[in-house]
Structures are given as C-alpha cells and as structure tokens.
Amino acid sequence: MSMVLTTASVPDRDRVAYWNDAVSRTLVPMTVAPRQDGPFDGRIATDRLGCLQVSTLEADANRVSRTPALIARSAEALMGVSVQISGTATLLHDGRRADVGEGDLVVYDTTRPYSFDYPRRFATHVFQLPRRMLGVPDSDIRQVTGHAIGTGSGFGAMLLPFLAALASSADGYPPAVADRLAGNVVDLIATLIAERARPDATDDGTARNHVLLRVREHINRNLSDPDLSPESIARAHRVSVRYLHRLFEGEGTTVRRLIQQRRLEECCRELARRGMTSPTVSAVAHRWGFVSPAHFSRTFRAAYGVSPREWRNLRVGPEGDGRPSATMTMPDTTLKAPPRVHGTDRLELGG
C-alpha cells in the first residue's frame, strides 16, 4: 500500500515546512524553497519494490537543494532517476546544467550536491536505489549525472514506458514479484549508465560484464555454503533466475557447473597442501560445500580421473614437501565436463 503525504489538510502557514520534512524523510534530506507566494500545495506517494523506492511527486513551483551539510546527515549512498511527467525542471549537478522537459529523465547521485528548480507546477516519478547495487564505476556515473536523457529514441525510449508503468502500479505486486522487478530496474539503470558513458560499447555489454563480475565474486565468497544455487544467487542480486542463466550463455559454462568447478578447484588446492596435520578428504569436501563425501568422491573422479585420496598422493611427495611424487605420473588437471546433476545428486552437491 502506498504511503501518501499531502499538504491538503495542513494549515497554510505550515505547508512549506511540512513539505520540506515530507520530501526529506521520503527521499533524502533537502531544503525546499517555494517560488511563489500563497499557500503551497504538494503530494508525494511512495512504494517499495525490494531494494527500489518508487515515488511520485506533484507540487507547486519550488526549488529543492541537496547541500554538503545535508549529505553528511545521510547514512546510505543512493542513486536517483527522475522522470518528468509534466512541467519542466532545471538540474544543476556535477558542474553541469540540464534543462528537463516532459518525458525526459535524469540520473543523479545523492552523495554529491545538486538542485532541482521547478518554475511552475510539476509532476515527476523518482526511483531511488542503493548506489552499491549498480556495480558500475564511479567515473561512468559522473559522466551521466547532470544530463537530460531524451526518451524519443535509443535505450531511453525503451526504458521510459517501463518505468512509467511500474510507477503507476508499484503498490500492486506481491513481494516475490516486487523483488524481481527491482532487480530488473537495477540492471536497466546500469545499462543506461553504460550506454551513456560508453557510447561505443554494445548496448548492454558493459552492464552485463559488471553483473557477471558481481555474480562470480559472490560465488567465490560463498563456495562453503551448501545452499549456494542459481536461485540463491539470483535472490542475492535481485534478478530473475532466467536472467542469471542468460548472463552465462556466452561464458562456456552454466551457473551450477561453475559452482561445482570452483568447489573442486578449491578442494584440489587444499588436498595438495600438507602440514603436520592434514584434514581428511571428508573434511575438505564439507568445507567447500559438498554435503555427501561419497558424492564428492564420484564428482572428483569424474572431473579429474582419480579419487581425492589418489590426487593427494600424486600431488604431495613422500616427504610431505608439497611436490609430486617422482614415481607417479601426474593426471591431466584440466577439468572435464562434470557429470549432469540429477535427483539426489543435486541435493548432495548443494548448488
């Protein structure tokens, strides 16, 4: 259900202060200065879709400013995308001036000062999300902020109707759908930034690479979790499982196969190390996310052609010096395609 704040029932003398507080609490701390005399009128309706906050503002002419002092009071770094529904605006941000007309959108960074000047009554959709979720370089963001982005052609033409429809129905989605939609918006905004910052790149290549990098880092950090799976990874990055699989279509592997490959690689490294005390094969398997020692041994042999115990003997010399035994032939350590995962194998793998 939308949270709605309006000046309609507020005494005239208190309306500007009320609106200033409403905007600052709903979006980020800002100062509001009306541009005309008389009672001020404003309304803001807000919904949350997962990590995304969607707000629609309608108000009389005013100027809002985000100053360094107000930035210092904010706990989280947010990115904002504003879509002008009616009226016009002038955005001053990062040393640039953008004249925003109906249908235009602008990207702004709440960690740096900016101001919006609305010379007459206006309406706008505002989308805010944690800056860290975009996964794009700060240099790319700085190239995009403070520019009016037309929506008559290019990627903006595709993005505008989606954002407008989302804002008009933001209160009607169940949580699971809302999370997926929020993840899609994050991906689209990252793509928009990539397109504008690097116009010579493919439409979505740069943004796709950023998401892929984040997914691979997530997998590497969570190999020990037996519940690591495409579903858990998609939830963590607020994207759909289908989109996650699509990301890997050109990678020569699948999400499940990458998880299994990386677990096997870490097990190989650990089994090749020997100190005064060496962990058992079962302990190594468990540490890297394998639930069943028997399944681990089958998977290891299918990938390397030897059992985990044989691998350890091959990789570590008889003196425990970490060198291969001179009397044994080393196997090919290039991973073969792992066996297909079915039924209980999927549960035992944990990914």
C-alpha positions as CSV (number, residue, x, y, z in Angstrom):
1,M,0.0,0.0,0.0
2,S,1.3,3.4,-0.9
3,M,2.5,5.9,1.7
4,V,0.9,9.2,0.8
5,L,1.9,12.6,2.3
6,T,0.0,15.7,1.3
7,T,-0.3,19.3,2.3
8,A,-4.1,19.3,1.7
9,S,-5.0,19.2,5.4
10,V,-2.1,21.2,6.7
11,P,-2.6,24.9,7.8
12,D,-1.3,27.3,5.1
13,R,1.4,28.8,7.3
14,D,2.9,25.3,8.0
15,R,2.7,23.8,4.5
16,V,6.2,24.7,3.3
17,A,7.8,23.3,6.5
18,Y,5.6,20.2,6.2
19,W,6.6,19.6,2.6
20,N,10.2,20.1,3.3
21,D,10.0,17.5,6.0
22,A,8.0,15.1,3.9
23,V,10.4,15.2,0.9
24,S,13.4,14.9,3.2
25,R,12.1,11.9,5.1
26,T,10.8,10.2,1.9
27,L,13.7,10.8,-0.4
28,V,16.9,12.3,1.1
29,P,17.4,15.4,3.3
30,M,16.9,18.5,1.1
31,T,15.9,22.1,1.5
32,V,12.7,23.4,-0.2
33,A,12.1,27.0,-1.3
34,P,8.8,27.9,-2.9
35,R,8.9,30.1,-6.0
36,Q,5.6,31.8,-5.5
37,D,3.5,33.5,-2.8
38,G,0.4,32.0,-1.3
39,P,-0.4,28.5,0.1
40,F,1.9,25.8,-1.1
41,D,0.4,22.5,-2.4
42,G,2.2,19.2,-2.7
43,R,1.6,15.5,-2.7
44,I,4.1,12.6,-2.6
45,A,3.1,8.9,-2.9
46,T,5.7,6.2,-2.2
47,D,6.0,2.5,-2.6
48,R,8.8,0.0,-2.1
49,L,9.7,-2.8,-4.5
50,G,12.5,-4.8,-2.9
51,C,15.6,-2.5,-2.9
52,L,13.9,0.1,-5.1
53,Q,11.8,3.0,-3.8
54,V,9.3,4.5,-6.2
55,S,7.8,7.9,-5.5
56,T,5.5,10.2,-7.5
57,L,5.6,13.9,-6.6
58,E,3.1,16.6,-7.6
59,A,3.8,20.1,-6.3
60,D,3.7,23.8,-6.9
61,A,6.8,25.6,-8.3
62,N,9.8,25.3,-5.9
63,R,13.5,24.7,-5.8
64,V,15.0,21.8,-3.9
65,S,18.7,21.7,-3.0
66,R,21.0,18.9,-1.7
67,T,23.9,20.6,0.1
68,P,27.1,19.1,1.5
69,A,25.8,19.6,5.1
70,L,22.7,17.6,4.3
71,I,24.7,14.9,2.5
72,A,26.7,14.4,5.7
73,R,23.5,13.5,7.5
74,S,22.6,10.7,5.2
75,A,23.6,7.1,6.1
76,E,23.3,5.5,2.7
77,A,24.6,6.4,-0.8
78,L,21.7,6.3,-3.2
79,M,21.3,6.8,-6.9
80,G,18.2,8.6,-8.2
81,V,16.4,8.5,-11.6
82,S,13.8,11.2,-12.1
83,V,11.2,11.0,-15.0
84,Q,9.5,14.3,-15.7
85,I,5.7,13.7,-16.2
86,S,4.6,17.3,-16.5
87,G,6.1,20.7,-16.2
88,T,9.8,21.4,-16.6
89,A,12.9,21.4,-14.4
90,T,16.5,22.6,-14.4
91,L,19.0,20.3,-12.7
92,L,22.4,21.5,-11.6
93,H,24.7,18.6,-10.7
94,D,28.4,17.9,-11.0
95,G,29.1,21.2,-12.6
96,R,26.5,20.7,-15.4
97,R,23.1,22.1,-16.1
98,A,20.3,20.0,-17.6
99,D,17.1,21.5,-18.9
100,V,14.5,18.8,-18.4
101,G,11.2,18.7,-20.4
102,E,8.2,16.4,-20.2
103,G,9.2,12.8,-20.9
104,D,12.9,13.4,-20.2
105,L,14.8,11.6,-17.4
106,V,17.8,12.4,-15.4
107,V,20.2,10.4,-13.3
108,Y,21.6,11.9,-10.1
109,D,23.9,10.8,-7.2
110,T,22.8,11.7,-3.7
111,T,26.3,11.7,-2.4
112,R,27.2,14.9,-4.3
113,P,25.4,18.3,-4.2
114,Y,22.6,19.0,-6.7
115,S,19.5,21.1,-7.1
116,F,16.2,20.9,-9.0
117,D,14.4,24.1,-10.0
118,Y,10.8,23.7,-11.0
119,P,9.5,27.1,-12.4
120,R,5.8,26.0,-12.4
121,R,3.6,23.2,-11.0
122,F,5.0,19.8,-12.0
123,A,4.8,16.1,-11.6
124,T,7.7,13.6,-11.6
125,H,8.4,10.0,-10.8
126,V,11.5,9.4,-8.7
127,F,13.3,6.0,-8.5
128,Q,15.9,5.6,-5.8
129,L,18.2,2.6,-5.2
130,P,21.4,1.8,-3.3
131,R,24.3,3.1,-5.3
132,R,26.4,-0.1,-4.5
133,M,23.9,-2.3,-6.3
134,L,24.6,-0.8,-9.7
135,G,28.1,-2.2,-9.8
136,V,29.3,0.5,-12.3
137,P,32.5,2.6,-11.9
138,D,32.2,6.0,-10.3
139,S,33.8,7.5,-13.4
140,D,30.9,6.2,-15.5
141,I,28.3,7.6,-13.1
142,R,29.9,11.0,-13.2
143,Q,29.6,11.1,-17.0
144,V,25.9,10.5,-16.9
145,T,24.7,12.7,-14.0
146,G,23.6,16.2,-14.8
147,H,22.4,15.4,-18.3
148,A,18.8,15.3,-19.6
149,I,18.2,12.0,-21.3
150,G,15.7,12.1,-24.1
151,T,13.3,9.2,-24.4
152,G,12.3,9.6,-28.1
153,S,14.9,7.1,-29.3
154,G,17.6,4.8,-28.1
155,F,17.6,3.0,-24.8
156,G,15.7,5.8,-23.2
157,A,12.7,5.1,-25.5
158,M,12.5,1.6,-24.2
159,L,13.1,2.5,-20.5
160,L,10.5,5.3,-20.2
161,P,7.3,3.2,-20.7
162,F,8.6,0.5,-18.4
163,L,9.4,3.0,-15.6
164,A,6.1,4.9,-16.1
165,A,4.1,1.6,-15.9
166,L,6.0,0.5,-12.9
167,A,5.4,3.7,-11.0
168,S,1.7,3.7,-11.7
169,S,1.2,0.1,-10.4
170,A,4.0,-0.1,-7.8
171,D,1.6,-0.9,-5.0
172,G,0.1,-3.9,-6.7
173,Y,2.9,-6.5,-6.7
174,P,3.4,-9.4,-4.2
175,P,6.9,-9.3,-2.6
176,A,8.5,-12.0,-4.8
177,V,7.4,-10.2,-7.9
178,A,8.5,-6.8,-6.5
179,D,12.0,-8.2,-5.8
180,R,12.4,-9.4,-9.3
181,L,11.1,-6.2,-10.8
182,A,13.5,-4.2,-8.6
183,G,16.4,-6.4,-9.8
184,N,15.4,-5.7,-13.4
185,V,15.3,-1.9,-12.8
186,V,18.8,-2.1,-11.3
187,D,20.0,-3.9,-14.4
188,L,18.3,-1.4,-16.8
189,I,19.7,1.6,-15.0
190,A,23.2,0.1,-15.0
191,T,22.7,-0.5,-18.8
192,L,21.6,3.1,-19.3
193,I,24.7,4.4,-17.5
194,A,26.9,2.1,-19.5
195,E,25.3,3.2,-22.8
196,R,25.6,6.9,-22.0
197,A,29.1,6.7,-20.5
198,R,30.5,4.4,-23.2
199,P,28.5,5.0,-26.4
200,D,31.0,3.0,-28.5
201,A,30.2,-0.2,-26.4
202,T,27.4,-2.5,-27.1
203,D,24.0,-1.7,-25.7
204,D,24.3,-4.0,-22.7
205,G,27.8,-5.4,-22.9
206,T,29.3,-3.3,-20.2
207,A,26.5,-3.6,-17.7
208,R,26.3,-7.4,-18.4
209,N,30.0,-7.7,-17.6
210,H,29.5,-5.8,-14.3
211,V,26.7,-8.1,-13.2
212,L,28.7,-11.2,-14.3
213,L,31.7,-10.0,-12.2
214,R,29.5,-9.5,-9.2
215,V,28.0,-12.9,-9.6
216,R,31.4,-14.6,-9.9
217,E,32.6,-12.8,-6.8
218,H,29.5,-13.9,-4.9
219,I,30.1,-17.5,-5.9
220,N,33.7,-17.3,-4.8
221,R,32.8,-15.9,-1.4
222,N,30.1,-18.5,-0.8
223,L,31.5,-21.7,-2.0
224,S,31.4,-23.2,1.5
225,D,27.6,-22.7,1.7
226,P,25.9,-26.0,0.7
227,D,22.8,-24.0,-0.3
228,L,24.6,-21.9,-2.9
229,S,22.5,-22.3,-6.1
230,P,21.2,-20.3,-9.1
231,E,18.1,-19.5,-7.0
232,S,20.1,-18.1,-4.0
233,I,22.4,-16.2,-6.3
234,A,19.5,-14.6,-8.2
235,R,17.9,-13.6,-5.0
236,A,21.1,-12.0,-3.7
237,H,21.5,-9.9,-6.8
238,R,17.8,-9.2,-7.2
239,V,17.5,-10.6,-10.7
240,S,15.4,-13.4,-12.1
241,V,16.9,-17.0,-12.4
242,R,16.2,-16.8,-16.1
243,Y,18.2,-13.6,-16.4
244,L,21.0,-15.1,-14.4
245,H,21.2,-18.1,-16.8
246,R,21.1,-15.8,-19.8
247,L,24.1,-14.0,-18.4
248,F,26.1,-17.2,-18.7
249,E,25.0,-18.2,-22.2
250,G,28.3,-16.8,-23.7
251,E,30.6,-18.0,-20.9
252,G,31.0,-21.6,-21.9
253,T,29.6,-22.9,-18.7
254,T,26.4,-22.8,-16.6
255,V,25.9,-21.4,-13.1
256,R,25.7,-24.9,-11.5
257,R,28.8,-26.1,-13.4
258,L,30.8,-23.0,-12.4
259,I,29.9,-23.6,-8.7
260,Q,30.9,-27.2,-8.9
261,Q,34.1,-26.4,-10.8
262,R,35.2,-23.7,-8.3
263,R,34.5,-26.1,-5.4
264,L,36.6,-28.8,-7.0
265,E,39.4,-26.4,-7.6
266,E,39.5,-25.3,-4.0
267,C,39.4,-28.9,-2.8
268,C,42.3,-29.7,-5.1
269,R,44.4,-26.9,-3.7
270,E,43.7,-27.9,-0.1
271,L,44.3,-31.6,-0.8
272,A,47.7,-30.7,-2.3
273,R,48.8,-28.9,0.9
274,R,50.3,-31.0,3.7
275,G,51.5,-29.8,7.1
276,M,51.9,-31.5,10.4
277,T,48.2,-32.5,10.4
278,S,46.2,-32.8,7.2
279,P,42.4,-32.6,7.1
280,T,40.5,-35.7,6.0
281,V,39.1,-35.8,2.5
282,S,35.6,-35.6,4.0
283,A,36.5,-32.5,6.0
284,V,37.9,-30.8,2.8
285,A,34.7,-31.7,0.9
286,H,32.5,-30.4,3.7
287,R,34.5,-27.2,4.0
288,W,33.8,-26.4,0.3
289,G,30.1,-27.0,0.2
290,F,29.8,-30.7,-0.6
291,V,27.2,-32.4,1.6
292,S,28.0,-36.1,0.8
293,P,31.6,-37.4,0.9
294,A,30.5,-40.2,-1.5
295,H,29.1,-37.8,-4.0
296,F,32.2,-35.6,-3.7
297,S,34.4,-38.6,-4.5
298,R,32.3,-39.5,-7.5
299,T,32.3,-35.9,-8.8
300,F,36.0,-35.5,-8.2
301,R,36.8,-38.7,-10.1
302,A,34.5,-37.8,-13.0
303,A,36.3,-34.4,-13.3
304,Y,40.0,-35.5,-12.7
305,G,40.1,-39.2,-13.5
306,V,41.4,-40.0,-10.0
307,S,39.9,-40.2,-6.5
308,P,40.6,-37.3,-4.0
309,R,42.9,-39.6,-2.0
310,E,44.9,-40.6,-5.1
311,W,45.1,-36.9,-6.1
312,R,46.5,-36.1,-2.7
313,N,49.2,-38.8,-3.0
314,L,50.0,-37.7,-6.5
315,R,50.3,-34.0,-5.6
316,V,52.4,-34.4,-2.4
317,G,55.7,-36.1,-2.3
318,P,56.6,-38.8,0.3
319,E,58.5,-36.3,2.3
320,G,55.4,-34.1,2.7
321,D,57.2,-31.2,0.9
322,G,54.3,-30.3,-1.4
323,R,56.0,-31.7,-4.5
324,P,54.6,-34.5,-6.7
325,S,55.9,-37.9,-6.1
326,A,58.7,-38.7,-8.7
327,T,57.5,-42.3,-9.0
328,M,53.9,-41.4,-10.1
329,T,52.5,-39.9,-13.3
330,M,50.6,-36.7,-12.8
331,P,47.0,-36.7,-14.2
332,D,45.7,-34.1,-16.5
333,T,44.4,-31.3,-14.2
334,T,42.2,-29.7,-16.8
335,L,38.6,-30.1,-15.7
336,K,36.5,-32.3,-17.9
337,A,32.8,-31.5,-18.1
338,P,31.2,-32.5,-14.8
339,P,28.5,-35.1,-14.9
340,R,25.0,-33.9,-15.2
341,V,23.3,-33.3,-11.9
342,H,20.0,-35.2,-11.3
343,G,17.8,-36.1,-8.5
344,T,19.6,-36.6,-5.2
345,D,22.9,-35.6,-6.8
346,R,21.6,-32.0,-6.9
347,L,20.8,-32.1,-3.1
348,E,24.2,-33.6,-2.3
349,L,26.1,-31.0,-4.3
350,G,24.3,-28.2,-2.5
351,G,24.5,-26.0,-5.6
